[in-house]
């Protein structure tokens, strides 16, 4: 059903149909009787406006493109749900994709989204994606980064206060009396991981008698590397562990439980970004929960401001939001 066919059935002009269906009947002094007839015919025939064509005419689509790195991660799936609610409340729809920590896939996805005429993008940058992010900024695409930022690229971002979270957890372990603390992380060269390691090192440096070490493993073979690493751990040097992410924590704890129960049952555990299994584990874990609602809300609000002020003039903002502590009852 086209707008011309609907107009013919209703006995009016196509422009009048357009005015009625776009809520402009009073503006153009269309009678209630005619407006109701047009709406009734539209409903009976199953007519709906061609949103893509309208968007191309008006230069807007009211669609926000969102690209995260790993949709299977509970953090990103929660972010997706919260962004969906935020954009829908603003009268937009969200289109999602996951780049699986691949810079080449991120580049392909951003191009596909731009071809769909999205009004703006919310993106979690991955390793080696700085050039693509810079190209989006240079091209004038309204853009906000979440969870991570890109060094050297003038683009707004909304993240957890990563270094602050790591310092807080390190201090908690020190207050617990732990003197030999190991931070466990994967090897992705992204801002959030770098900042968490830096925060841990800052926390250790403030203690006069604590020893800190860092264990870095391949992100792409995390299970195998965790299994190998725990087999070689020196129990005397592992009073406590601080995990850089929930993904690392979950796998490393599984490996410890399976292959080094002597360490698993005596060490103290902390993690940045919690996971639901932590609450039910037989070993206590203290963790920082990410402010997902705040991150999603701020990212959407900043992006909408950029969309509504397409000619520029808005300052770049880097928002860092503190996390909050959580733990199970035995910690």
C-alpha positions in Angstrom: 0.0 0.0 0.0 1.4 3.4 -1.1 0.4 6.8 0.1 -1.1 7.5 -3.3 -3.3 4.3 -3.1 -4.4 5.2 0.4 -5.3 8.7 -0.7 -7.3 7.3 -3.6 -9.3 5.0 -1.4 -9.9 7.8 1.2 -10.9 10.2 -1.6 -8.3 12.9 -0.6 -4.9 14.0 -1.8 -1.6 12.3 -0.9 -0.4 15.5 0.8 -3.5 15.6 3.0 -2.8 11.9 4.0 0.7 12.9 5.0 -0.5 15.9 7.1 -3.0 13.7 9.0 -0.6 10.8 9.7 2.1 13.2 10.8 -0.3 14.9 13.3 -0.6 18.2 11.4 -4.4 18.1 10.8 -5.1 21.2 13.0 -2.2 23.1 11.5 -3.6 22.6 8.0 -7.3 23.0 9.2 -8.3 19.5 8.2 -11.7 18.5 9.7 -12.0 15.8 12.3 -14.3 13.8 9.9 -11.8 13.7 7.1 -8.9 13.0 9.5 -10.8 10.1 11.0 -11.6 8.7 7.6 -7.9 8.8 6.6 -6.8 7.1 9.8 -9.5 4.4 9.4 -8.5 3.6 5.9 -4.8 3.5 6.9 -5.7 1.0 9.7 -7.9 -1.1 7.5 -5.4 -1.4 4.7 -2.4 -1.9 6.9 -0.6 1.2 5.6 2.4 2.5 7.5 4.7 5.3 6.5 8.0 4.5 4.8 10.4 5.5 7.6 13.5 5.1 5.6 12.3 7.3 2.8 11.1 9.9 5.3 14.4 9.8 7.1 16.3 10.3 3.9 14.1 13.3 3.0 14.5 14.9 6.4 18.1 13.8 7.0 17.2 11.9 10.2 16.3 8.4 11.0 15.7 8.5 14.8 17.9 5.5 15.1 21.0 5.2 17.3 23.7 2.7 16.4 25.3 0.9 19.3 28.5 -1.2 19.0 29.9 -3.1 22.0 32.8 -5.4 22.1 31.4 -8.6 23.6 27.6 -9.0 23.9 28.0 -12.2 25.9 29.6 -10.3 28.7 26.9 -9.5 31.3 28.2 -5.9 31.6 27.6 -5.2 27.9 24.3 -7.0 27.8 23.1 -4.8 30.7 24.4 -1.7 28.9 22.5 -2.7 25.8 19.2 -3.0 27.8 19.7 0.3 29.6 20.6 2.2 26.4 17.5 0.7 24.7 15.3 2.2 27.5 17.0 5.6 27.4 16.8 6.0 23.6 13.2 4.8 23.5 12.2 7.4 26.2 13.8 10.0 23.9 11.7 8.9 20.9 14.5 7.0 19.2 15.2 3.3 18.4 18.5 1.5 19.0 20.3 -0.8 16.5 23.0 -3.1 18.1 26.0 -5.1 17.1 29.1 -6.7 18.7 32.6 -6.4 17.2 34.1 -9.2 19.3 37.2 -7.2 20.1 38.1 -7.0 16.4 39.1 -3.6 15.0 38.4 -4.7 11.4 34.9 -5.8 12.4 34.3 -2.6 14.2 35.3 -0.7 11.0 32.8 -2.8 9.0 30.0 -2.3 11.5 30.4 1.5 11.7 30.2 1.7 7.9 27.1 -0.4 7.8 25.4 1.6 10.4 26.2 4.9 8.6 24.8 3.4 5.4 21.6 2.8 7.5 21.5 6.5 8.1 21.8 6.3 11.9 21.7 9.7 13.6 24.6 8.9 15.9 26.8 6.1 17.4 27.6 4.8 20.8 30.7 2.7 20.6 33.0 0.7 22.8 36.4 1.0 21.1 38.6 -2.0 20.9 42.3 -2.5 20.5 43.8 -0.8 17.4 40.5 1.0 16.6 41.8 4.6 17.2 42.2 5.3 13.5 38.5 4.4 12.8 37.3 6.4 15.7 39.3 9.4 14.6 37.8 9.1 11.1 34.3 9.1 12.5 35.0 12.2 14.5 36.6 13.9 11.5 33.6 13.0 9.3 31.3 14.8 11.7 29.4 11.7 13.0 27.8 12.3 16.4 29.7 9.9 18.6 30.1 8.9 22.2 32.4 6.2 23.6 31.4 4.0 26.5 33.5 1.9 28.9 36.7 3.0 27.2 38.2 6.1 25.6 40.7 6.6 22.8 43.9 8.4 23.7 44.7 11.3 21.3 41.2 11.4 19.8 38.9 14.4 20.6 35.7 12.5 21.4 33.4 12.3 24.4 33.4 9.2 26.6 31.6 7.8 29.6 33.4 5.3 31.7 33.8 3.8 35.2 36.6 5.5 37.2 38.8 2.6 36.5 42.0 3.6 38.3 40.0 4.8 41.3 38.2 1.5 41.4 41.5 -0.5 41.4 42.9 1.8 44.1 39.9 1.3 46.3 40.0 -2.5 46.0 43.7 -2.6 46.6 43.2 -0.6 49.8 40.5 -2.9 50.9 42.9 -5.9 50.5 45.6 -4.0 52.4 43.2 -3.2 55.2 42.4 -6.9 55.3 46.1 -7.5 56.1 47.1 -8.9 52.7 50.7 -8.1 52.0 51.4 -10.1 48.8 48.8 -9.2 46.2 48.7 -10.3 42.6 46.7 -8.5 39.9 45.5 -10.8 37.1 44.5 -9.3 33.8 44.3 -10.1 30.1 46.5 -8.5 27.5 44.1 -6.3 25.6 45.7 -2.8 25.1 42.6 -0.8 25.9 42.2 2.2 28.3 40.1 0.5 31.0 42.6 -2.3 31.6 45.6 0.0 31.5 43.9 2.3 34.0 43.0 -0.5 36.4 46.6 -1.8 36.4 47.8 1.7 37.1 45.4 2.1 39.9 46.6 -1.1 41.5 50.2 0.0 41.2 49.3 3.3 42.8 47.6 1.5 45.7 50.6 -0.8 46.3 53.0 2.1 46.2 51.2 3.8 49.1 52.0 0.8 51.3 55.5 0.5 53.0 55.4 -3.3 53.4 53.2 -4.7 50.6 54.4 -6.5 47.5 52.4 -6.3 44.3 52.8 -8.4 41.1 51.0 -8.5 37.8 50.0 -11.6 35.8 49.0 -10.9 32.2 47.4 -13.5 30.0 46.1 -13.8 26.4 42.5 -12.7 26.0 42.0 -15.1 23.2 43.2 -18.2 25.1 42.1 -17.2 28.6 41.0 -20.6 29.7 44.2 -22.3 28.6 46.5 -19.6 30.0 44.6 -19.6 33.4 45.0 -23.3 33.7 48.8 -23.1 33.0 49.3 -20.0 35.2 47.7 -21.4 38.3 49.7 -24.6 38.1 52.9 -22.6 38.5 51.8 -20.2 41.3 53.8 -20.0 44.5 51.3 -20.2 47.4 53.6 -18.0 49.6 53.4 -15.2 47.1 49.6 -15.3 46.6 47.8 -14.0 49.7 45.3 -12.1 47.6 44.2 -11.7 44.0 42.8 -8.6 42.3 41.1 -9.4 38.9 41.0 -6.7 36.2 37.6 -7.8 34.9 34.7 -10.2 35.7 35.7 -12.3 32.6 39.3 -12.8 34.0 38.0 -13.4 37.5 35.5 -16.1 36.5 37.9 -18.1 34.5 40.8 -17.8 36.9 38.7 -18.8 39.9 37.5 -21.8 38.0 41.1 -22.8 37.2 42.2 -22.3 40.8 39.3 -24.3 42.2 40.1 -27.2 39.8 43.9 -27.3 40.0 45.0 -25.4 43.1 42.5 -25.9 45.8 45.3 -25.1 48.4 45.3 -21.5 47.1 41.6 -21.3 46.3 40.6 -22.1 49.9 43.0 -19.7 51.6 43.5 -16.6 49.3 41.5 -13.4 49.4 39.7 -12.3 46.1 38.7 -9.0 44.7 37.5 -8.0 41.2 36.6 -5.0 39.2 33.2 -5.4 37.6 31.2 -8.0 39.4 29.6 -11.2 38.1 26.4 -12.7 39.4 28.1 -16.1 40.3 30.3 -14.2 42.8 27.4 -13.8 45.1 26.8 -17.6 45.3 30.4 -18.8 45.3 31.7 -20.9 48.1 34.7 -18.5 48.3 33.9 -14.8 49.0 34.8 -12.1 46.4 34.6 -8.4 47.0 34.0 -6.5 43.8 33.2 -3.1 42.3 29.9 -2.9 40.5 29.9 -0.7 37.4 27.3 2.1 37.4 25.6 0.8 34.3 22.4 2.9 34.5 24.5 6.1 34.9 26.9 5.2 32.1 24.0 4.4 29.7 22.0 7.5 30.7 24.9 9.9 30.3 26.1 8.4 27.1 22.6 8.7 25.5 22.2 12.3 26.8 25.6 13.4 25.5 24.9 11.8 22.1 21.5 13.4 21.8 23.0 16.8 22.5 25.5 16.2 19.7 22.7 15.2 17.3 20.6 18.2 18.1 23.6 20.5 17.8 24.9 19.1 14.5 26.8 22.2 13.6 29.2 21.7 16.5 30.1 24.1 19.2 29.8 21.5 22.1 32.8 20.7 24.2 34.2 17.2 24.4 33.5 15.7 27.8 35.1 12.7 29.5 32.8 11.4 32.2 34.2 9.1 34.9 31.7 7.6 37.3 32.7 5.9 40.6 31.6 2.3 41.1 30.3 0.8 44.3 31.4 -2.0 46.5 29.6 -5.4 46.7 30.5 -8.7 48.3 28.9 -11.9 49.6 28.4 -12.2 53.4 31.6 -14.2 54.1 34.1 -11.6 52.9 
